[in-house]
Amino acid sequence: MKTIRCKSQETYRNIKTNIRYATKEDAQHDVDNPNTDTKQEDIACDVNIIVPKEALSMISKTKDEN
């Protein structure tokens, strides 16, 4: 079986204010900042998986064979 190598992108945002953070650390700084009411549960991490075209065609071929 071939290994498919994919890239991923993580985006951190505040679900109450919809502010996007540049890094996970920036989000944590907002949580740790006593001057904001941001809590850990207010932070969401959105993950985007980028699958190469070659891998998609490989998956399609496997599906057609079954």
TORKE-709666 format. One record per residue (C-alpha): x, y, z; residue in three letters. Coordinates in steps of 0.1 Angstrom, whole numbers, plus 2048, in hexadecimal, padded with zeros to 3 digits. Layout:
<recs>
XYZALA;...
</recs>
This chain:
<recs>
800800800MET;80D8227F7LYS;81183E810THR;7FF85E808ILE;81187D814ARG;7FA89A81ACYS;7FF8BD827LYS;7EA8CD842SER;7E38F084DGLN;7D68F9870GLU;7C3919876THR;7BB925899TYR;79E93C89FARG;7889498BBASN;76593B8B6ILE;7559588C9LYS;7669758B7THR;771962897ASN;79497189BILE;7AE95C88AARG;7D095889ATYR;7F1956887ALA;7FD93889DTHR;7F19218B8LYS;8079348D0GLU;7F59558C8ASP;7D49448D0ALA;7E29378F1GLN;7EF95A8FAHIS;7CB9678F5ASP;7BF94C90DVAL;7DA954926ASP;7D597A924ASN;7C2986943PRO;7B69A4930ASN;7A098E919THR;783977921ASP;78F95D908THR;78E939916LYS;79E91A908GLN;77D90D8FCGLU;77992D8E7ASP;7969228D1ILE;79090C8B3ALA;7AA8FB89ECYS;79F8F687AASP;7B48DC866VAL;7B68DC841ASN;7C48BC831ILE;7D38C180EILE;7D38A17FAVAL;7E98A17DAPRO;7D889A7B9LYS;7EC87A7B4GLU;7DE86C7D4ALA;7BB8747CALEU;7BF8617A9SER;7CE8447BCMET;7AF8437D3ILE;7988457B6SER;7A98277A5LYS;7A68137C5THR;78181B7C7LYS;77B8107A3ASP;78D7EF7A9GLU;7757E57C5ASN;
</recs>
